[in-house]
Amino acid sequence: MSLNWAEVRNHNKMKNCIFCKIIKKEIPAKIHYEDKDIIVIKDANPKAPIHLLIIPKIHFKSLNEIKSKNQKLLGKLLLTAQKISRKEKFDQNGYKIIINTGENAGQSVEHLHLHLLSGDYKKSGQI
Ligand SMILES: [Zn+2]
């Protein structure tokens, strides 16, 4: 197997990626939902009464790495947010989806993820 440098760098980042470790069950986490493409966990530092992270199982550093061929997965991430909001009955109360892209935008884990927030998140003053 030969990898180019970009692949080697990406592989090394994946090895140290906390979300990849959670996906591979190397680190325990409260898994809220899981299917073959996506895992949903509770945010460790919730900014709202409901604060979930919707994470694709494929490692993308951020939204910047998404290409046209990943369109279906991106759509599935959003639909997963909608399905969870319906199943847990906060769809009518309202919810917010945030994708922080880059450190300056508050992205703390370099593995694409959506924040799904509901409840009284306005009080936090951080979102
Ligand atoms: Zn990762």
Backbone and ligand atoms as CSV (ligand in chain L), in Angstrom:
chain,resi,resn,atom,element,x,y,z
A,1,MET,N,N,0.847,-1.199,0.000
A,1,MET,CA,C,0.000,0.000,0.000
A,1,MET,C,C,0.881,1.247,0.000
A,2,SER,N,N,0.634,2.123,-0.928
A,2,SER,CA,C,1.381,3.377,-0.891
A,2,SER,C,C,0.409,4.545,-0.800
A,3,LEU,N,N,0.714,5.422,0.109
A,3,LEU,CA,C,-0.132,6.589,0.331
A,3,LEU,C,C,0.630,7.837,-0.070
A,4,ASN,N,N,-0.072,8.813,-0.616
A,4,ASN,CA,C,0.622,10.081,-0.867
A,4,ASN,C,C,0.665,10.880,0.446
A,5,TRP,N,N,1.405,11.972,0.455
A,5,TRP,CA,C,1.617,12.699,1.719
A,5,TRP,C,C,0.322,13.238,2.316
A,6,ALA,N,N,-0.567,13.672,1.449
A,6,ALA,CA,C,-1.847,14.196,1.955
A,6,ALA,C,C,-2.613,13.083,2.665
A,7,GLU,N,N,-2.560,11.868,2.102
A,7,GLU,CA,C,-3.253,10.737,2.718
A,7,GLU,C,C,-2.597,10.333,4.037
A,8,VAL,N,N,-1.275,10.377,4.073
A,8,VAL,CA,C,-0.557,10.036,5.298
A,8,VAL,C,C,-0.928,11.029,6.409
A,9,ARG,N,N,-0.914,12.312,6.056
A,9,ARG,CA,C,-1.286,13.343,7.041
A,9,ARG,C,C,-2.708,13.111,7.542
A,10,ASN,N,N,-3.612,12.834,6.603
A,10,ASN,CA,C,-5.009,12.614,6.959
A,10,ASN,C,C,-5.150,11.374,7.845
A,11,HIS,N,N,-4.401,10.342,7.510
A,11,HIS,CA,C,-4.452,9.103,8.295
A,11,HIS,C,C,-3.965,9.359,9.724
A,12,ASN,N,N,-2.879,10.101,9.863
A,12,ASN,CA,C,-2.362,10.406,11.195
A,12,ASN,C,C,-3.346,11.234,12.014
A,13,LYS,N,N,-4.017,12.164,11.349
A,13,LYS,CA,C,-5.013,12.971,12.063
A,13,LYS,C,C,-6.176,12.104,12.505
A,14,MET,N,N,-6.580,11.167,11.635
A,14,MET,CA,C,-7.682,10.280,11.986
A,14,MET,C,C,-7.333,9.425,13.190
A,15,LYS,N,N,-6.070,8.986,13.250
A,15,LYS,CA,C,-5.644,8.145,14.357
A,15,LYS,C,C,-5.797,8.870,15.693
A,16,ASN,N,N,-5.636,10.182,15.672
A,16,ASN,CA,C,-5.736,10.968,16.897
A,16,ASN,C,C,-7.074,11.681,17.039
A,17,CYS,N,N,-7.997,11.395,16.141
A,17,CYS,CA,C,-9.269,12.120,16.139
A,17,CYS,C,C,-10.224,11.499,17.163
A,18,ILE,N,N,-10.696,12.320,18.073
A,18,ILE,CA,C,-11.571,11.814,19.139
A,18,ILE,C,C,-12.879,11.245,18.579
A,19,PHE,N,N,-13.419,11.878,17.536
A,19,PHE,CA,C,-14.676,11.356,16.976
A,19,PHE,C,C,-14.448,10.021,16.266
A,20,CYS,N,N,-13.331,9.889,15.562
A,20,CYS,CA,C,-13.025,8.595,14.932
A,20,CYS,C,C,-12.872,7.510,15.994
A,21,LYS,N,N,-12.282,7.875,17.129
A,21,LYS,CA,C,-12.119,6.901,18.220
A,21,LYS,C,C,-13.478,6.507,18.806
A,22,ILE,N,N,-14.373,7.474,18.916
A,22,ILE,CA,C,-15.734,7.179,19.401
A,22,ILE,C,C,-16.449,6.270,18.398
A,23,ILE,N,N,-16.300,6.582,17.104
A,23,ILE,CA,C,-16.936,5.781,16.046
A,23,ILE,C,C,-16.422,4.338,16.086
A,24,LYS,N,N,-15.111,4.206,16.346
A,24,LYS,CA,C,-14.516,2.856,16.395
A,24,LYS,C,C,-14.699,2.196,17.774
A,25,LYS,N,N,-15.424,2.884,18.663
A,25,LYS,CA,C,-15.704,2.393,20.026
A,25,LYS,C,C,-14.422,2.235,20.848
A,26,GLU,N,N,-13.419,3.036,20.533
A,26,GLU,CA,C,-12.185,3.010,21.319
A,26,GLU,C,C,-12.299,3.925,22.539
A,27,ILE,N,N,-13.239,4.863,22.456
A,27,ILE,CA,C,-13.523,5.763,23.578
A,27,ILE,C,C,-15.030,5.643,23.855
A,28,PRO,N,N,-15.406,5.465,25.124
A,28,PRO,CA,C,-16.844,5.362,25.397
A,28,PRO,C,C,-17.544,6.711,25.250
A,29,ALA,N,N,-18.757,6.675,24.771
A,29,ALA,CA,C,-19.565,7.889,24.651
A,29,ALA,C,C,-21.022,7.478,24.724
A,30,LYS,N,N,-21.855,8.413,25.155
A,30,LYS,CA,C,-23.291,8.145,25.161
A,30,LYS,C,C,-23.804,8.295,23.745
A,31,ILE,N,N,-23.993,7.158,23.090
A,31,ILE,CA,C,-24.444,7.199,21.696
A,31,ILE,C,C,-25.964,7.336,21.677
A,32,HIS,N,N,-26.389,8.408,21.036
A,32,HIS,CA,C,-27.803,8.749,20.991
A,32,HIS,C,C,-28.496,8.036,19.835
A,33,TYR,N,N,-27.762,7.912,18.748
A,33,TYR,CA,C,-28.293,7.285,17.535
A,33,TYR,C,C,-27.097,6.855,16.688
A,34,GLU,N,N,-27.298,5.757,15.940
A,34,GLU,CA,C,-26.217,5.309,15.059
A,34,GLU,C,C,-26.796,4.541,13.889
A,35,ASP,N,N,-26.261,4.776,12.707
A,35,ASP,CA,C,-26.542,3.907,11.558
A,35,ASP,C,C,-25.231,3.721,10.798
A,36,LYS,N,N,-25.287,3.218,9.581
A,36,LYS,CA,C,-24.037,2.878,8.887
A,36,LYS,C,C,-23.210,4.117,8.490
A,37,ASP,N,N,-23.841,5.273,8.398
A,37,ASP,CA,C,-23.138,6.484,7.947
A,37,ASP,C,C,-22.875,7.503,9.051
A,38,ILE,N,N,-23.687,7.462,10.083
A,38,ILE,CA,C,-23.739,8.574,11.048
A,38,ILE,C,C,-23.766,8.063,12.483
A,39,ILE,N,N,-23.167,8.863,13.358
A,39,ILE,CA,C,-23.289,8.598,14.793
A,39,ILE,C,C,-23.724,9.919,15.452
A,40,VAL,N,N,-24.576,9.823,16.453
A,40,VAL,CA,C,-25.051,11.014,17.164
A,40,VAL,C,C,-24.751,10.823,18.642
A,41,ILE,N,N,-24.060,11.796,19.206
A,41,ILE,CA,C,-23.716,11.742,20.634
A,41,ILE,C,C,-24.133,13.051,21.309
A,42,LYS,N,N,-24.173,13.015,22.635
A,42,LYS,CA,C,-24.446,14.239,23.386
A,42,LYS,C,C,-23.172,15.067,23.464
A,43,ASP,N,N,-23.309,16.392,23.356
A,43,ASP,CA,C,-22.146,17.266,23.503
A,43,ASP,C,C,-21.672,17.192,24.964
A,44,ALA,N,N,-20.367,17.075,25.147
A,44,ALA,CA,C,-19.804,16.961,26.496
A,44,ALA,C,C,-19.989,18.251,27.298
A,45,ASN,N,N,-20.064,19.383,26.601
A,45,ASN,CA,C,-20.291,20.681,27.261
A,45,ASN,C,C,-21.527,21.341,26.659
A,46,PRO,N,N,-22.705,20.847,27.042
A,46,PRO,CA,C,-23.926,21.325,26.374
A,46,PRO,C,C,-24.181,22.820,26.555
A,47,LYS,N,N,-24.601,23.464,25.470
A,47,LYS,CA,C,-24.932,24.890,25.496
A,47,LYS,C,C,-26.443,25.100,25.496
A,48,ALA,N,N,-27.176,24.009,25.599
A,48,ALA,CA,C,-28.641,24.061,25.588
A,48,ALA,C,C,-29.154,22.787,26.244
A,49,PRO,N,N,-30.416,22.788,26.694
A,49,PRO,CA,C,-30.972,21.565,27.301
A,49,PRO,C,C,-30.837,20.346,26.381
A,50,ILE,N,N,-30.993,20.539,25.101
A,50,ILE,CA,C,-30.708,19.470,24.130
A,50,ILE,C,C,-29.559,19.958,23.265
A,51,HIS,N,N,-28.446,19.247,23.302
A,51,HIS,CA,C,-27.285,19.624,22.488
A,51,HIS,C,C,-26.606,18.339,22.022
A,52,LEU,N,N,-26.918,17.991,20.780
A,52,LEU,CA,C,-26.393,16.756,20.202
A,52,LEU,C,C,-25.395,17.072,19.102
A,53,LEU,N,N,-24.480,16.144,18.871
A,53,LEU,CA,C,-23.520,16.270,17.780
A,53,LEU,C,C,-23.823,15.179,16.766
A,54,ILE,N,N,-24.052,15.585,15.536
A,54,ILE,CA,C,-24.353,14.646,14.458
A,54,ILE,C,C,-23.091,14.526,13.612
A,55,ILE,N,N,-22.524,13.326,13.594
A,55,ILE,CA,C,-21.163,13.143,13.064
A,55,ILE,C,C,-21.162,12.093,11.951
A,56,PRO,N,N,-20.632,12.453,10.777
A,56,PRO,CA,C,-20.495,11.420,9.738
A,56,PRO,C,C,-19.382,10.451,10.131
A,57,LYS,N,N,-19.539,9.178,9.784
A,57,LYS,CA,C,-18.510,8.203,10.163
A,57,LYS,C,C,-17.239,8.348,9.333
A,58,ILE,N,N,-17.361,8.919,8.153
A,58,ILE,CA,C,-16.168,9.199,7.349
A,58,ILE,C,C,-15.511,10.453,7.916
A,59,HIS,N,N,-14.181,10.433,8.029
A,59,HIS,CA,C,-13.461,11.583,8.573
A,59,HIS,C,C,-13.311,12.684,7.517
A,60,PHE,N,N,-13.974,13.802,7.740
A,60,PHE,CA,C,-13.745,15.036,6.974
A,60,PHE,C,C,-13.287,16.059,8.003
A,61,LYS,N,N,-12.221,16.757,7.700
A,61,LYS,CA,C,-11.704,17.732,8.650
A,61,LYS,C,C,-12.754,18.803,8.968
A,62,SER,N,N,-13.428,19.283,7.949
A,62,SER,CA,C,-14.457,20.298,8.138
A,62,SER,C,C,-15.354,20.324,6.906
A,63,LEU,N,N,-16.304,21.239,6.915
A,63,LEU,CA,C,-17.185,21.400,5.750
A,63,LEU,C,C,-16.378,21.753,4.495
A,64,ASN,N,N,-15.226,22.376,4.692
A,64,ASN,CA,C,-14.373,22.750,3.557
A,64,ASN,C,C,-13.908,21.546,2.737
A,65,GLU,N,N,-13.862,20.381,3.345
A,65,GLU,CA,C,-13.389,19.178,2.636
A,65,GLU,C,C,-14.492,18.458,1.865
A,66,ILE,N,N,-15.724,18.886,2.063
A,66,ILE,CA,C,-16.850,18.219,1.401
A,66,ILE,C,C,-16.844,18.552,-0.092
A,67,LYS,N,N,-17.061,17.523,-0.902
A,67,LYS,CA,C,-17.116,17.691,-2.358
A,67,LYS,C,C,-18.522,17.323,-2.849
A,68,SER,N,N,-18.776,17.615,-4.116
A,68,SER,CA,C,-20.095,17.321,-4.698
A,68,SER,C,C,-20.508,15.872,-4.493
A,69,LYS,N,N,-19.535,14.966,-4.583
A,69,LYS,CA,C,-19.864,13.542,-4.427
A,69,LYS,C,C,-20.346,13.206,-3.013
A,70,ASN,N,N,-20.137,14.104,-2.059
A,70,ASN,CA,C,-20.567,13.879,-0.675
A,70,ASN,C,C,-21.940,14.513,-0.376
A,71,GLN,N,N,-22.574,15.023,-1.431
A,71,GLN,CA,C,-23.846,15.728,-1.284
A,71,GLN,C,C,-24.905,14.905,-0.540
A,72,LYS,N,N,-24.976,13.615,-0.880
A,72,LYS,CA,C,-25.991,12.749,-0.279
A,72,LYS,C,C,-25.769,12.612,1.236
A,73,LEU,N,N,-24.513,12.460,1.622
A,73,LEU,CA,C,-24.185,12.333,3.044
A,73,LEU,C,C,-24.547,13.625,3.789
A,74,LEU,N,N,-24.223,14.757,3.162
A,74,LEU,CA,C,-24.538,16.052,3.777
A,74,LEU,C,C,-26.044,16.193,3.986
A,75,GLY,N,N,-26.819,15.769,2.997
A,75,GLY,CA,C,-28.280,15.792,3.110
A,75,GLY,C,C,-28.748,14.874,4.229
A,76,LYS,N,N,-28.106,13.728,4.345
A,76,LYS,CA,C,-28.493,12.768,5.385
A,76,LYS,C,C,-28.228,13.319,6.789
A,77,LEU,N,N,-27.156,14.085,6.927
A,77,LEU,CA,C,-26.849,14.697,8.230
A,77,LEU,C,C,-27.993,15.626,8.648
A,78,LEU,N,N,-28.472,16.431,7.703
A,78,LEU,CA,C,-29.570,17.360,8.010
A,78,LEU,C,C,-30.871,16.612,8.286
A,79,LEU,N,N,-31.149,15.598,7.478
A,79,LEU,CA,C,-32.381,14.831,7.687
A,79,LEU,C,C,-32.349,14.066,9.011
A,80,THR,N,N,-31.150,13.661,9.430
A,80,THR,CA,C,-31.023,12.996,10.730
A,80,THR,C,C,-31.405,13.978,11.843
A,81,ALA,N,N,-30.981,15.213,11.716
A,81,ALA,CA,C,-31.354,16.242,12.699
A,81,ALA,C,C,-32.880,16.391,12.746
A,82,GLN,N,N,-33.487,16.454,11.583
A,82,GLN,CA,C,-34.946,16.588,11.515
A,82,GLN,C,C,-35.644,15.378,12.138
A,83,LYS,N,N,-35.172,14.178,11.809
A,83,LYS,CA,C,-35.799,12.951,12.348
A,83,LYS,C,C,-35.687,12.895,13.860
A,84,ILE,N,N,-34.524,13.255,14.395
A,84,ILE,CA,C,-34.341,13.233,15.847
A,84,ILE,C,C,-35.281,14.253,16.503
A,85,SER,N,N,-35.391,15.436,15.902
A,85,SER,CA,C,-36.265,16.468,16.474
A,85,SER,C,C,-37.724,16.006,16.498
A,86,ARG,N,N,-38.135,15.263,15.462
A,86,ARG,CA,C,-39.519,14.734,15.436
A,86,ARG,C,C,-39.704,13.627,16.455
A,87,LYS,N,N,-38.727,12.700,16.466
A,87,LYS,CA,C,-38.823,11.546,17.360
A,87,LYS,C,C,-38.850,12.001,18.817
A,88,GLU,N,N,-38.067,13.034,19.125
A,88,GLU,CA,C,-37.970,13.477,20.521
A,88,GLU,C,C,-38.859,14.684,20.803
A,89,LYS,N,N,-39.707,14.983,19.821
A,89,LYS,CA,C,-40.790,15.969,19.962
A,89,LYS,C,C,-40.319,17.381,20.321
A,90,PHE,N,N,-39.198,17.796,19.761
A,90,PHE,CA,C,-38.860,19.213,19.884
A,90,PHE,C,C,-38.864,19.913,18.530
A,91,ASP,N,N,-39.401,19.238,17.518
A,91,ASP,CA,C,-39.468,19.830,16.172
A,91,ASP,C,C,-40.362,21.069,16.152
A,92,GLN,N,N,-41.460,21.034,16.906
A,92,GLN,CA,C,-42.379,22.172,16.904
A,92,GLN,C,C,-41.900,23.287,17.822
A,93,ASN,N,N,-41.118,22.937,18.814
A,93,ASN,CA,C,-40.583,23.924,19.754
A,93,ASN,C,C,-39.486,24.769,19.099
A,94,GLY,N,N,-38.853,24.186,18.087
A,94,GLY,CA,C,-37.781,24.899,17.399
A,94,GLY,C,C,-36.421,24.341,17.751
A,95,TYR,N,N,-35.553,24.367,16.784
A,95,TYR,CA,C,-34.191,23.886,17.010
A,95,TYR,C,C,-33.234,24.603,16.073
A,96,LYS,N,N,-31.970,24.477,16.387
A,96,LYS,CA,C,-30.934,25.179,15.636
A,96,LYS,C,C,-29.848,24.195,15.240
A,97,ILE,N,N,-29.346,24.355,14.015
A,97,ILE,CA,C,-28.249,23.504,13.541
A,97,ILE,C,C,-27.070,24.412,13.227
A,98,ILE,N,N,-25.922,24.049,13.764
A,98,ILE,CA,C,-24.722,24.871,13.558
A,98,ILE,C,C,-23.586,23.987,13.055
A,99,ILE,N,N,-22.876,24.465,12.059
A,99,ILE,CA,C,-21.659,23.775,11.600
A,99,ILE,C,C,-20.518,24.779,11.723
A,100,ASN,N,N,-19.741,24.653,12.771
A,100,ASN,CA,C,-18.571,25.519,12.922
A,100,ASN,C,C,-17.503,25.024,11.950
A,101,THR,N,N,-16.939,25.937,11.184
A,101,THR,CA,C,-15.932,25.548,10.194
A,101,THR,C,C,-14.663,26.353,10.419
A,102,GLY,N,N,-13.650,25.677,10.940
A,102,GLY,CA,C,-12.388,26.347,11.243
A,102,GLY,C,C,-12.327,26.800,12.687
A,103,GLU,N,N,-11.095,26.874,13.185
A,103,GLU,CA,C,-10.861,27.227,14.587
A,103,GLU,C,C,-11.447,28.596,14.943
A,104,ASN,N,N,-11.314,29.560,14.032
A,104,ASN,CA,C,-11.820,30.904,14.322
A,104,ASN,C,C,-13.340,30.952,14.450
A,105,ALA,N,N,-13.993,29.948,13.883
A,105,ALA,CA,C,-15.457,29.871,13.981
A,105,ALA,C,C,-15.891,28.990,15.145
A,106,GLY,N,N,-14.915,28.532,15.929
A,106,GLY,CA,C,-15.241,27.741,17.110
A,106,GLY,C,C,-15.260,26.242,16.882
A,107,GLN,N,N,-14.699,25.786,15.761
A,107,GLN,CA,C,-14.631,24.329,15.549
A,107,GLN,C,C,-13.543,23.755,16.458
A,108,SER,N,N,-13.944,22.946,17.429
A,108,SER,CA,C,-12.974,22.448,18.406
A,108,SER,C,C,-12.456,21.048,18.073
A,109,VAL,N,N,-13.209,20.282,17.304
A,109,VAL,CA,C,-12.743,18.956,16.867
A,109,VAL,C,C,-12.669,18.974,15.347
A,110,GLU,N,N,-11.498,18.607,14.831
A,110,GLU,CA,C,-11.306,18.651,13.373
A,110,GLU,C,C,-11.865,17.400,12.711
A,111,HIS,N,N,-13.149,17.225,12.866
A,111,HIS,CA,C,-13.910,16.156,12.202
A,111,HIS,C,C,-15.304,16.760,12.045
A,112,LEU,N,N,-15.726,16.952,10.804
A,112,LEU,CA,C,-17.007,17.594,10.530
A,112,LEU,C,C,-18.112,17.102,11.454
A,113,HIS,N,N,-18.868,18.011,12.032
A,113,HIS,CA,C,-20.024,17.641,12.849
A,113,HIS,C,C,-21.032,18.771,12.883
A,114,LEU,N,N,-22.289,18.393,13.038
A,114,LEU,CA,C,-23.365,19.367,13.166
A,114,LEU,C,C,-23.769,19.438,14.635
A,115,HIS,N,N,-23.970,20.649,15.124
A,115,HIS,CA,C,-24.542,20.817,16.464
A,115,HIS,C,C,-26.057,20.949,16.284
A,116,LEU,N,N,-26.790,20.169,17.035
A,116,LEU,CA,C,-28.250,20.262,17.036
A,116,LEU,C,C,-28.667,20.709,18.426
A,117,LEU,N,N,-29.243,21.906,18.493
A,117,LEU,CA,C,-29.595,22.488,19.789
A,117,LEU,C,C,-31.079,22.780,19.864
A,118,SER,N,N,-31.646,22.527,21.037
A,118,SER,CA,C,-33.025,22.913,21.266
A,118,SER,C,C,-33.210,23.204,22.745
A,119,GLY,N,N,-34.320,23.852,23.055
A,119,GLY,CA,C,-34.534,24.290,24.425
A,119,GLY,C,C,-34.153,25.756,24.502
A,120,ASP,N,N,-33.876,26.242,25.695
A,120,ASP,CA,C,-33.627,27.668,25.871
A,120,ASP,C,C,-32.137,27.987,25.684
A,121,TYR,N,N,-31.659,27.850,24.454
A,121,TYR,CA,C,-30.245,28.086,24.208
A,121,TYR,C,C,-29.879,29.560,24.134
A,122,LYS,N,N,-30.901,30.424,24.042
A,122,LYS,CA,C,-30.620,31.868,23.930
A,122,LYS,C,C,-29.928,32.404,25.178
A,123,LYS,N,N,-30.184,31.763,26.331
A,123,LYS,CA,C,-29.617,32.211,27.599
A,123,LYS,C,C,-28.094,32.075,27.641
A,124,SER,N,N,-27.577,31.116,26.899
A,124,SER,CA,C,-26.136,30.835,27.000
A,124,SER,C,C,-25.300,32.015,26.488
A,125,GLY,N,N,-25.817,32.750,25.545
A,125,GLY,CA,C,-25.112,33.907,25.015
A,125,GLY,C,C,-23.911,33.527,24.156
A,126,GLN,N,N,-23.732,32.256,23.926
A,126,GLN,CA,C,-22.555,31.823,23.160
A,126,GLN,C,C,-22.894,31.348,21.757
A,127,ILE,N,N,-24.154,31.136,21.505
A,127,ILE,CA,C,-24.542,30.583,20.204
A,127,ILE,C,C,-25.114,31.694,19.331
L,1,ZN,ZN,ZN,-12.245,11.800,12.691
